[in-house]
Amino acid sequence: MMQSTLNRVGSRCLNSYVTKGGLTSNLTKLTTTSTLSKTTSSSSSSTSTSTTSSSYNYNRTMMTMSTSMFNNNFKIIDRSYATAPTTHDIQKIRNVAIIAHVDHGKTSMVDQLLRQSGTLKDTQNERVMDSNALEKERGITIMAKNTSLNFKDYKLNIVDTPGHGDFGGEVERVLSMVDGVVLLVDATEGVMAQTKFVLSKALAAGLRPIVVINKMDRTTIRVDEVENEIFDLFATLGATDDQMGYPTLYASARMGWAVRSRGDDQKGITPILDTIIEYVHAPKVEVDKPFSMLVTNLETDPFLGRIVTGKQRLIKELESNVSMQVQFQGEGAFEVKGRGELQLGILLENMRREGFEVAVSQPRVVFKKEQDGSILEPQEEVIIDVDAEFSGLIIEKMSKRKGDLLEMKQSMGKSRLVFLVPSRGLIGLRSELVNDTKGTGVFNHLFHSYIPHKGPMGNNDKGAIISISEGITTMHALSSIEDRGILFVGAQVQVYEGMIIGEHSKAGDLDVNPVKTKHLTNMRTTVKEEGIRLAPPRPLKLEEAIAAVRDDELIEITPKSIRLRKRELETGKRLKATKDKKAHGQRA
């Protein structure tokens, strides 16, 4: 089921081995109970329909499904629960999702809809739909979540969706649950990569979008151009005549207003609610058919016993994440496939915070093999917005990653660069782009097509600084090492043999002894020894570790630390393996 969804989307897939490595992994100890379903839909609440002789009512129903991990036989447990029916007539219910490119204002728009409808009383709290801790920290939506509000005797069920491409599976998951979508487009940025993706899925699902051009309060808006871009996108994606008749509104979610025409008074956000009521169809209910429901949420049940032991946490992820795959590789190792390094990074960060300890290998792009034996790799359309002064640097960097420049536009001191780049060339690009552009660059990408493999690329031409000893680092030892590269650790830190403590400034690895101490002597001097000052170390973040790890290395992830290490910890064995590899290459 998961595989077919990925193939249908045609999106970039990265995989990574999650192993015990040199750690005691809690993955083998977890014994809680979980359930797994073949459904491709889930949300924070589920809604189903039931009928009486005189009216239609919505009931919430929880169904529990269980499965053996060794076959595909699913059993529905004969048990269900229902809440009291609601008072809303089905004709006065609207189910709608808000979709957009990342940072085009979806969550802010939902905030305003909740406030101005009277549902949310707290006017100070922002981004209330981003309830996950990582969502609050990173300022992005990771999981699709739904809420409800009442407006003019209507009940509006609204789903807030992620805008980042790595979480596109969440958008696909919810489109089967709604009867319409609100497409938000930034009035300055216009149509972006994820705008194309989410709109294509909405149109394919037969939904009629409502277009809202957002962030109209900015001085850099280009509304006429953006409207043309949106119309062209609808036409390019093969929208039907009915879908092409979409209404357009103009809004500022931050300021809390929306209008149907640009000259209207900016009094509030309610024109969007009115348009949803007028344009989105009520749910379709076949009252004469037997009861059926769309499973949108899964519940664990302690009465079912232990279904899975060890692999539990990764399998639990599959219950709500339809765009991820997990395969058991034996000896405590699992192959995890997702849509991008950010998606994998979010999973690993959540596991780290839950107390797991894992070792992760270098992410790899999933290739296709043709019948004639040729290898195809995915390539992506990459859009980079930077200050004009950085354009040359970005073009040079992308060419090293086998990227082809398709388009270059300049306006008001900004440049928009569009490339086609192999997916493997994007690993680690985001952090490099932030550093190269001093934080001003904006990077977006979307799967484009499969192409013949373009050959090897050398993204990382710097080696690692590796500890050859176990112990506590000293300032004396680090003072002689810091000139050789960037250190990840400071003084008085526990290290071990094979642990990577920094990035070498040159190609090739550098073995060092970071625990060396200064030998004491009986010599006296009248000159006071100068104190040693070290530059602050650069602690590794998880995204940086995923970008930097190489095929002979692992990322150690624990609740308290994130480290890089060599697969082979012993220095002698590692040097012998490197020597044998070079000799084998020369013979070949």
C-alpha positions as CSV (number, residue, x, y, z in Angstrom):
1,M,0.0,0.0,0.0
2,M,2.7,2.4,0.9
3,Q,4.8,1.5,-2.1
4,S,1.9,2.1,-4.5
5,T,1.3,5.6,-3.1
6,L,4.9,6.5,-3.5
7,N,5.0,5.2,-7.1
8,R,1.9,7.1,-8.0
9,V,3.3,10.4,-6.7
10,G,6.6,9.8,-8.4
11,S,8.3,11.8,-5.6
12,R,11.9,11.7,-4.5
13,C,12.6,8.8,-2.1
14,L,15.5,8.7,0.3
15,N,16.3,5.8,2.5
16,S,18.5,5.3,5.5
17,Y,19.5,2.3,7.6
18,V,18.6,2.6,11.2
19,T,20.8,0.2,13.2
20,K,22.0,-0.5,16.7
21,G,25.6,0.4,15.7
22,G,27.6,0.9,18.9
23,L,24.6,1.8,21.0
24,T,22.1,0.0,23.1
25,S,19.0,0.6,21.1
26,N,15.7,0.9,22.9
27,L,14.0,-0.3,19.6
28,T,14.5,-3.8,20.8
29,K,12.9,-3.2,24.2
30,L,9.6,-1.4,23.4
31,T,6.6,-3.6,24.0
32,T,3.6,-1.4,23.8
33,T,0.6,-2.2,21.7
34,S,-0.3,-0.7,18.4
35,T,-2.6,-1.2,15.5
36,L,-2.0,-0.9,11.7
37,S,-4.5,-0.2,9.0
38,K,-4.4,-0.4,5.2
39,T,-6.2,2.9,5.0
40,T,-4.4,5.8,3.5
41,S,-6.3,8.4,5.5
42,S,-6.0,9.6,9.1
43,S,-6.5,12.8,11.1
44,S,-6.8,14.0,14.6
45,S,-10.5,13.1,14.7
46,S,-12.8,11.0,12.5
47,T,-16.3,11.8,11.3
48,S,-18.8,9.3,9.8
49,T,-22.4,9.4,8.8
50,S,-25.5,7.7,10.1
51,T,-29.2,8.2,9.4
52,T,-32.5,8.2,11.1
53,S,-36.0,8.3,9.6
54,S,-36.2,12.0,9.7
55,S,-32.7,13.5,9.7
56,Y,-29.0,12.9,8.9
57,N,-26.5,12.9,11.8
58,Y,-22.8,12.7,12.0
59,N,-21.4,10.2,14.5
60,R,-17.8,9.7,15.6
61,T,-16.9,6.1,15.3
62,M,-13.7,4.4,16.4
63,M,-12.8,1.1,14.8
64,T,-9.8,-0.9,15.9
65,M,-7.8,-2.9,13.4
66,S,-5.0,-5.3,14.1
67,T,-2.5,-7.2,11.9
68,S,0.3,-9.6,12.0
69,M,3.6,-8.1,10.8
70,F,4.3,-11.2,8.7
71,N,1.3,-11.1,6.4
72,N,-1.3,-8.7,4.9
73,N,-4.3,-10.3,6.6
74,F,-6.2,-7.5,8.4
75,K,-8.9,-8.3,10.9
76,I,-11.6,-5.8,12.0
77,I,-12.4,-6.2,15.6
78,D,-16.1,-6.2,16.1
79,R,-16.3,-3.2,18.5
80,S,-17.3,0.4,17.9
81,Y,-18.2,3.5,19.9
82,A,-20.4,6.4,18.9
83,T,-20.9,9.9,20.4
84,A,-24.3,11.6,20.6
85,P,-25.4,12.8,17.2
86,T,-24.8,16.5,16.3
87,T,-27.5,19.0,15.7
88,H,-26.2,20.0,12.3
89,D,-28.1,19.1,9.1
90,I,-25.7,17.7,6.6
91,Q,-26.6,20.4,4.1
92,K,-25.1,22.9,6.5
93,I,-21.7,21.1,6.9
94,R,-18.7,22.0,4.8
95,N,-15.4,20.0,4.8
96,V,-12.5,22.0,3.4
97,A,-8.7,21.8,3.4
98,I,-6.3,24.8,3.2
99,I,-3.4,24.0,0.9
100,A,-0.4,26.1,-0.2
101,H,3.3,26.3,-0.6
102,V,5.4,26.5,2.6
103,D,5.2,29.8,4.4
104,H,2.3,31.2,2.3
105,G,0.2,31.7,5.4
106,K,-2.0,28.6,5.9
107,T,-1.7,28.4,9.7
108,S,-2.0,32.1,10.1
109,M,-5.2,32.0,8.0
110,V,-6.7,29.3,10.2
111,D,-5.9,31.4,13.3
112,Q,-7.9,34.3,11.9
113,L,-10.8,32.1,10.9
114,L,-11.0,30.7,14.4
115,R,-10.7,34.1,16.1
116,Q,-13.2,36.0,13.9
117,S,-15.7,33.2,14.0
118,G,-15.6,33.4,17.8
119,T,-14.2,29.8,18.2
120,L,-10.8,31.0,19.6
121,K,-11.0,33.5,22.4
122,D,-7.3,33.8,23.1
123,T,-6.1,36.7,20.9
124,Q,-2.5,36.4,22.0
125,N,-1.7,32.8,21.0
126,E,-0.5,32.4,17.4
127,R,-0.2,29.3,15.2
128,V,-2.6,27.4,17.4
129,M,-2.8,24.5,14.9
130,D,1.0,23.9,15.2
131,S,0.6,21.9,18.4
132,N,3.6,19.6,17.9
133,A,6.7,20.6,19.8
134,L,8.9,20.4,16.6
135,E,6.3,22.5,14.7
136,K,6.5,25.3,17.3
137,E,10.4,25.2,17.3
138,R,10.8,25.2,13.5
139,G,7.9,27.3,12.6
140,I,6.5,24.8,10.0
141,T,3.5,22.5,9.8
142,I,4.5,18.9,9.8
143,M,1.2,17.0,10.4
144,A,-2.2,17.8,8.9
145,K,-4.7,18.7,11.6
146,N,-8.4,19.5,11.6
147,T,-10.6,21.8,13.5
148,S,-14.2,22.9,13.4
149,L,-16.0,26.3,13.7
150,N,-19.6,27.5,13.6
151,F,-20.5,30.3,11.3
152,K,-24.0,31.5,10.3
153,D,-25.6,28.2,11.4
154,Y,-23.1,26.2,9.4
155,K,-20.4,23.9,10.7
156,L,-17.1,24.2,8.9
157,N,-14.6,21.4,9.3
158,I,-11.2,22.9,8.3
159,V,-8.0,20.9,7.8
160,D,-4.6,22.7,8.0
161,T,-2.0,21.0,5.9
162,P,1.9,21.1,5.6
163,G,3.4,23.2,2.9
164,H,6.9,21.6,2.7
165,G,7.4,19.0,-0.1
166,D,8.8,16.3,2.3
167,F,5.4,16.2,4.0
168,G,3.3,16.1,0.8
169,G,1.9,12.7,1.9
170,E,-0.1,14.5,4.5
171,V,-1.8,16.6,1.8
172,E,-2.7,13.5,-0.2
173,R,-4.0,11.8,3.0
174,V,-6.6,14.5,3.8
175,L,-7.9,15.2,0.3
176,S,-10.2,12.2,0.4
177,M,-11.8,13.6,3.5
178,V,-12.8,17.0,2.2
179,D,-15.2,18.4,-0.4
180,G,-13.2,21.5,-1.3
181,V,-9.9,23.3,-0.9
182,V,-8.7,26.8,-0.3
183,L,-5.5,27.5,-2.2
184,L,-3.4,30.2,-0.7
185,V,-0.8,31.9,-2.9
186,D,1.7,34.5,-1.8
187,A,1.0,37.9,-3.5
188,T,4.8,38.4,-3.9
189,E,6.3,34.9,-4.5
190,G,3.4,33.7,-6.7
191,V,3.2,30.1,-7.8
192,M,5.9,28.0,-6.2
193,A,7.0,24.3,-6.4
194,Q,4.6,23.0,-3.7
195,T,1.8,25.1,-5.1
196,K,1.9,23.0,-8.2
197,F,2.0,19.7,-6.3
198,V,-0.9,20.4,-3.9
199,L,-3.1,21.9,-6.6
200,S,-2.5,18.9,-8.9
201,K,-3.6,16.6,-6.2
202,A,-6.7,18.6,-5.5
203,L,-7.7,18.8,-9.2
204,A,-7.1,15.1,-9.6
205,A,-9.4,14.4,-6.6
206,G,-12.1,16.3,-8.4
207,L,-12.2,19.2,-5.9
208,R,-13.1,22.8,-6.8
209,P,-10.5,25.1,-5.4
210,I,-11.1,28.6,-3.9
211,V,-8.1,30.8,-4.6
212,V,-6.9,33.3,-2.0
213,I,-4.0,35.6,-2.9
214,N,-2.5,36.2,0.6
215,K,-0.1,38.7,2.1
216,M,-1.6,41.7,0.3
217,D,-0.3,44.0,3.0
218,R,3.2,43.9,1.6
219,T,4.8,46.6,-0.5
220,T,6.3,44.1,-3.0
221,I,3.0,42.5,-4.2
222,R,2.6,41.8,-7.9
223,V,-1.0,40.7,-8.0
224,D,-1.7,40.9,-11.8
225,E,1.3,38.7,-12.5
226,V,0.4,36.2,-9.8
227,E,-3.2,35.9,-11.0
228,N,-1.8,35.1,-14.5
229,E,0.5,32.5,-13.0
230,I,-2.4,30.9,-11.2
231,F,-4.6,30.7,-14.2
232,D,-1.8,29.3,-16.3
233,L,-1.1,26.7,-13.6
234,F,-4.8,25.6,-13.6
235,A,-4.7,25.2,-17.4
236,T,-1.4,23.4,-17.4
237,L,-2.6,20.9,-14.8
238,G,-5.7,20.1,-16.9
239,A,-8.4,21.6,-14.8
240,T,-12.0,21.0,-15.9
241,D,-14.2,23.9,-17.0
242,D,-15.9,23.8,-13.6
243,Q,-12.6,23.9,-11.8
244,M,-11.4,26.8,-14.0
245,G,-14.3,28.9,-12.7
246,Y,-12.6,29.3,-9.3
247,P,-13.4,32.4,-7.3
248,T,-10.5,34.6,-6.2
249,L,-10.2,36.5,-3.0
250,Y,-7.5,38.9,-1.7
251,A,-6.3,38.7,1.9
252,S,-3.8,39.5,4.6
253,A,-4.0,36.7,7.2
254,R,-1.5,38.6,9.4
255,M,-3.8,41.7,9.4
256,G,-7.0,39.7,9.5
257,W,-8.9,40.8,6.4
258,A,-10.1,39.4,3.1
259,V,-12.0,40.9,0.2
260,R,-13.7,39.6,-2.9
261,S,-12.5,42.7,-5.0
262,R,-9.3,44.7,-4.4
263,G,-11.3,47.9,-3.8
264,D,-13.6,46.5,-1.1
265,D,-13.4,47.6,2.5
266,Q,-11.0,45.5,4.6
267,K,-13.4,44.7,7.4
268,G,-12.6,41.1,8.4
269,I,-11.8,37.6,7.2
270,T,-15.5,36.5,6.9
271,P,-15.6,36.8,3.1
272,I,-13.6,33.6,3.0
273,L,-16.1,31.8,5.2
274,D,-19.0,33.1,3.1
275,T,-17.3,31.8,-0.1
276,I,-16.7,28.4,1.5
277,I,-20.4,28.1,2.3
278,E,-21.4,29.3,-1.2
279,Y,-18.9,27.4,-3.3
280,V,-18.1,24.1,-1.5
281,H,-20.6,21.3,-1.8
282,A,-22.1,19.7,1.3
283,P,-21.0,16.1,2.0
284,K,-22.7,13.5,-0.2
285,V,-24.6,10.9,1.8
286,E,-26.3,7.8,0.3
287,V,-29.0,7.3,2.9
288,D,-30.4,4.0,1.4
289,K,-27.0,2.2,1.4
290,P,-25.6,0.0,4.2
291,F,-23.5,1.8,6.8
292,S,-19.9,2.5,5.6
293,M,-17.2,4.8,6.9
294,L,-13.8,6.2,5.9
295,V,-11.3,5.4,8.6
296,T,-9.5,8.6,9.5
297,N,-8.0,7.8,12.8
298,L,-6.5,4.7,14.5
299,E,-6.6,3.9,18.2
300,T,-4.4,1.7,20.2
301,D,-6.1,-0.9,22.5
302,P,-4.5,-2.4,25.6
303,F,-7.0,-5.3,25.5
304,L,-5.5,-6.7,22.2
305,G,-2.2,-7.6,23.8
306,R,1.2,-7.3,22.4
307,I,1.0,-7.3,18.7
308,V,4.6,-6.3,17.8
309,T,7.7,-6.2,19.9
310,G,11.0,-4.3,19.0
311,K,9.9,-2.7,15.6
312,Q,7.0,-1.0,17.4
313,R,8.0,2.6,17.1
314,L,8.7,2.6,13.4
315,I,5.5,0.6,12.7
316,K,3.6,3.1,14.7
317,E,4.9,5.8,12.4
318,L,3.3,4.0,9.4
319,E,-0.2,4.3,11.0
320,S,-0.4,8.1,10.2
321,N,2.4,8.6,7.7
322,V,1.3,7.2,4.4
323,S,4.5,8.4,2.6
324,M,7.0,6.4,4.6
325,Q,8.1,2.8,4.3
326,V,9.9,0.5,6.8
327,Q,11.6,-2.8,5.9
328,F,13.3,-5.1,8.4
329,Q,16.9,-5.8,7.3
330,G,17.8,-8.3,10.1
331,E,20.2,-8.1,13.1
332,G,18.4,-5.1,14.5
333,A,18.6,-3.0,11.3
334,F,15.7,-1.3,9.5
335,E,15.5,0.4,6.2
336,V,13.4,3.6,6.3
337,K,12.2,5.3,3.2
338,G,10.7,8.8,3.0
339,R,10.3,11.7,0.7
340,G,13.3,13.8,1.8
341,E,15.9,14.4,4.4
342,L,13.7,16.7,6.3
343,Q,11.0,14.1,6.7
344,L,13.6,11.5,7.9
345,G,15.1,14.2,10.2
346,I,11.7,14.9,11.8
347,L,11.2,11.2,12.5
348,L,14.6,10.8,14.0
349,E,14.3,13.9,16.2
350,N,10.9,12.7,17.5
351,M,12.4,9.3,18.3
352,R,15.3,11.0,20.1
353,R,13.0,13.0,22.3
354,E,11.1,9.8,23.1
355,G,14.2,8.3,24.5
356,F,15.4,6.1,21.6
357,E,19.1,5.6,20.8
358,V,19.8,4.7,17.2
359,A,22.6,4.8,14.6
360,V,21.7,6.1,11.2
361,S,23.6,5.6,7.9
362,Q,24.0,8.0,5.0
363,P,20.7,8.8,3.2
364,R,20.6,7.5,-0.4
365,V,18.3,8.3,-3.2
366,V,16.2,5.4,-4.6
367,F,17.0,4.7,-8.2
368,K,15.0,2.9,-10.9
369,K,16.5,0.1,-13.0
370,E,15.2,-0.4,-16.6
371,Q,14.8,-3.8,-18.3
372,D,17.9,-3.1,-20.4
373,G,19.9,-2.6,-17.1
374,S,20.3,1.1,-17.3
375,I,19.9,3.2,-14.1
376,L,17.4,6.1,-13.9
377,E,17.6,8.6,-11.1
378,P,15.0,11.2,-10.0
379,Q,15.6,14.9,-10.7
380,E,13.8,17.8,-9.2
381,E,12.8,21.3,-10.2
382,V,14.6,23.7,-7.8
383,I,13.6,27.3,-7.2
384,I,16.1,29.5,-5.3
385,D,15.4,33.1,-4.4
386,V,18.5,35.0,-3.3
387,D,19.9,38.5,-3.3
388,A,21.3,39.3,-6.7
389,E,24.9,39.5,-5.4
390,F,24.8,35.7,-4.6
391,S,23.5,34.6,-8.0
392,G,26.9,33.6,-9.4
393,L,27.9,31.7,-6.3
394,I,24.6,29.7,-6.4
395,I,24.9,28.9,-10.1
396,E,28.5,27.6,-9.5
397,K,27.4,25.5,-6.6
398,M,24.5,24.0,-8.5
399,S,26.6,23.1,-11.5
400,K,28.9,21.1,-9.2
401,R,25.8,19.2,-8.2
402,K,24.9,18.3,-11.9
403,G,22.2,21.0,-12.0
404,D,21.1,22.7,-15.2
405,L,19.9,26.3,-15.1
406,L,16.5,26.7,-16.8
407,E,15.5,30.3,-15.9
408,M,16.9,33.4,-14.2
409,K,14.8,36.4,-13.3
410,Q,15.9,39.6,-11.5
411,S,13.6,42.2,-9.8
412,M,14.2,44.7,-7.1
413,G,17.6,43.4,-6.2
414,K,16.4,39.8,-6.0
415,S,17.1,36.9,-8.3
416,R,15.0,33.8,-8.9
417,L,17.0,30.9,-10.2
418,V,15.3,27.7,-11.6
419,F,17.3,24.5,-12.0
420,L,16.8,20.9,-12.8
421,V,19.0,18.9,-10.4
422,P,19.4,15.2,-9.5
423,S,17.7,14.5,-6.2
424,R,21.0,13.2,-4.7
425,G,22.5,16.6,-5.4
426,L,20.1,18.3,-3.0
427,I,21.2,16.4,0.1
428,G,22.8,18.9,2.4
429,L,22.1,21.8,0.1
430,R,19.7,23.7,2.4
431,S,22.2,24.3,5.2
432,E,24.9,25.3,2.7
433,L,22.6,27.7,1.0
434,V,21.8,29.4,4.3
435,N,25.5,29.8,5.1
436,D,26.4,31.0,1.6
437,T,23.7,33.6,1.4
438,K,24.0,34.8,5.0
439,G,20.5,33.5,5.7
440,T,18.7,35.3,2.9
441,G,18.3,32.5,0.4
442,V,15.0,30.6,0.0
443,F,15.2,27.1,-1.4
444,N,12.2,25.0,-2.7
445,H,12.1,21.9,-4.8
446,L,9.6,19.5,-6.4
447,F,9.9,16.2,-8.2
448,H,10.2,16.6,-11.9
449,S,11.0,13.3,-13.7
450,Y,13.4,10.4,-13.9
451,I,16.5,10.7,-16.1
452,P,19.5,8.5,-17.0
453,H,22.0,8.5,-14.1
454,K,24.4,11.5,-14.4
455,G,27.4,9.8,-12.8
456,P,29.3,10.5,-9.6
457,M,29.3,13.9,-8.0
458,G,31.6,15.2,-5.3
459,N,29.5,17.3,-3.0
460,N,31.7,16.9,0.1
461,D,35.4,17.4,-0.6
462,K,36.3,17.8,3.1
463,G,37.5,15.0,5.4
464,A,36.8,14.3,9.0
465,I,38.8,14.9,12.2
466,I,38.8,11.6,14.0
467,S,39.7,10.8,17.6
468,I,42.2,7.9,18.0
469,S,41.8,7.8,21.8
470,E,39.2,7.5,24.5
471,G,39.0,9.9,27.3
472,I,38.2,13.6,28.2
473,T,39.3,16.3,25.7
474,T,41.8,18.8,26.9
475,M,42.4,22.4,25.9
476,H,46.1,21.6,25.4
477,A,45.2,19.0,22.8
478,L,42.4,20.9,21.1
479,S,44.6,24.1,20.7
480,S,46.8,22.2,18.3
481,I,43.9,20.7,16.4
482,E,41.5,23.7,15.9
483,D,43.7,25.2,13.1
484,R,43.1,22.0,11.0
485,G,39.4,22.5,10.7
486,I,36.1,23.1,12.5
487,L,35.7,21.4,15.9
488,F,32.4,19.8,17.0
489,V,33.4,19.5,20.6
490,G,35.1,21.7,23.2
491,A,37.2,20.9,26.2
492,Q,36.2,18.4,29.0
493,V,34.0,16.3,26.6
494,Q,34.0,12.5,26.7
495,V,35.2,11.1,23.3
496,Y,36.1,7.6,22.1
497,E,38.2,6.0,19.4
498,G,36.6,6.4,16.0
499,M,34.4,9.4,17.0
500,I,34.4,12.3,14.6
501,I,35.2,15.5,16.5
502,G,35.4,17.9,13.7
503,E,35.5,18.7,9.9
504,H,38.9,18.7,8.3
505,S,39.6,21.8,6.2
506,K,41.2,19.6,3.5
507,A,40.3,16.5,1.6
508,G,41.0,13.2,3.5
509,D,40.5,12.2,7.1
510,L,42.8,13.4,9.9
511,D,43.5,11.2,12.9
512,V,44.2,13.1,16.1
513,N,44.5,12.6,19.9
514,P,42.2,15.1,21.5
515,V,42.8,13.8,25.1
516,K,46.5,14.5,25.2
517,T,47.7,16.3,28.3
518,K,50.7,18.6,28.8
519,H,53.6,16.9,30.5
520,L,54.7,18.5,33.8
521,T,58.4,19.3,34.5
522,N,60.5,20.7,37.3
523,M,61.4,23.7,35.2
524,R,60.5,27.1,36.6
525,T,60.0,30.3,34.6
526,T,59.4,33.9,35.7
527,V,57.1,34.4,32.7
528,K,53.5,33.5,33.4
529,E,52.2,31.0,30.9
530,E,49.6,32.5,28.7
531,G,46.1,31.0,29.0
532,I,44.8,28.9,26.1
533,R,41.8,30.3,24.3
534,L,39.8,28.1,22.0
535,A,37.2,29.2,19.4
536,P,33.7,28.1,20.3
537,P,32.9,24.6,18.9
538,R,30.1,24.1,16.4
539,P,27.8,21.4,17.9
540,L,26.2,19.2,15.3
541,K,22.5,19.7,14.5
542,L,20.6,16.7,13.2
543,E,20.1,18.2,9.7
544,E,23.8,19.0,9.5
545,A,24.7,15.5,10.5
546,I,22.4,14.0,7.9
547,A,24.0,16.2,5.3
548,A,27.6,15.5,6.4
549,V,27.6,11.8,7.0
550,R,29.4,9.6,4.5
551,D,29.0,6.0,3.5
552,D,31.7,4.8,5.9
553,E,30.2,6.7,8.8
554,L,27.1,6.6,11.1
555,I,25.1,9.2,13.0
556,E,24.7,8.3,16.6
557,I,21.5,9.8,18.0
558,T,20.7,9.7,21.7
559,P,18.4,11.7,23.9
560,K,21.4,13.8,25.1
561,S,23.7,14.0,22.0
562,I,24.1,13.8,18.3
563,R,27.5,12.5,17.1
564,L,29.2,11.3,14.0
565,R,31.4,8.2,14.1
566,K,33.2,5.9,11.7
567,R,31.6,2.5,11.0
568,E,34.9,0.9,11.9
569,L,35.9,2.4,15.2
570,E,39.4,0.8,15.6
571,T,42.0,3.0,13.9
572,G,44.2,0.1,12.8
573,K,41.4,-1.8,11.1
574,R,40.0,1.4,9.5
575,L,43.4,2.3,8.0
576,K,43.9,-1.3,6.7
577,A,40.4,-1.2,5.1
578,T,41.2,2.1,3.4
579,K,44.5,0.8,2.1
580,D,42.9,-2.4,0.8
581,K,40.2,-0.3,-1.0
582,K,42.8,1.8,-2.7
583,A,44.8,-1.2,-3.8
584,H,41.7,-2.9,-5.2
585,G,40.8,0.3,-7.1
586,Q,44.3,0.4,-8.7
587,R,44.0,-3.3,-9.8
588,A,40.6,-2.6,-11.3
